[in-house]
């Protein structure tokens, strides 16, 4: 399974990514081994995710979410 996810960082910014193991990736982010963006914004909290069988579909969705406005991303979390 492939997951697209949104994290809320400690500075209230949002980070979007994808992974095959959501729990391990969240742990990596919170331990400082995640994306460079999140390392200085710890801790992070998982606020949204979607599951996809196909990697291409997950990467395409990640691409679309990253181009959304903050307001649109926040709507996903409601």
Residue pairs with C-beta under 8 A, 6 or more apart in sequence:
1 20
1 51
1 52
1 53
2 18
2 19
2 20
2 51
2 52
2 53
2 54
2 55
2 57
2 58
3 18
3 19
3 20
3 22
3 25
3 49
3 50
3 51
3 52
3 58
4 16
4 17
4 18
4 49
4 50
4 52
4 58
4 61
4 62
4 65
5 16
5 17
5 18
5 19
5 22
5 25
5 26
5 46
5 48
5 49
5 50
6 14
6 15
6 16
6 46
6 47
6 48
6 49
6 65
6 73
6 76
6 77
7 14
7 15
7 16
7 17
7 26
7 29
7 38
7 44
7 45
7 46
7 47
8 14
8 44
8 45
8 47
8 77
9 15
9 38
9 41
9 42
9 44
10 41
10 42
10 43
10 44
11 41
13 41
14 47
14 70
14 73
14 74
15 29
15 35
15 37
15 38
15 41
15 44
16 62
16 65
16 66
16 73
17 25
17 35
17 62
18 58
18 59
18 62
19 25
22 46
22 49
25 34
26 44
26 46
28 34
29 35
29 38
29 42
29 44
30 42
30 43
30 44
32 39
32 42
34 44
38 44
47 77
48 76
48 77
50 58
50 61
52 58
52 61
65 73
65 76
68 76
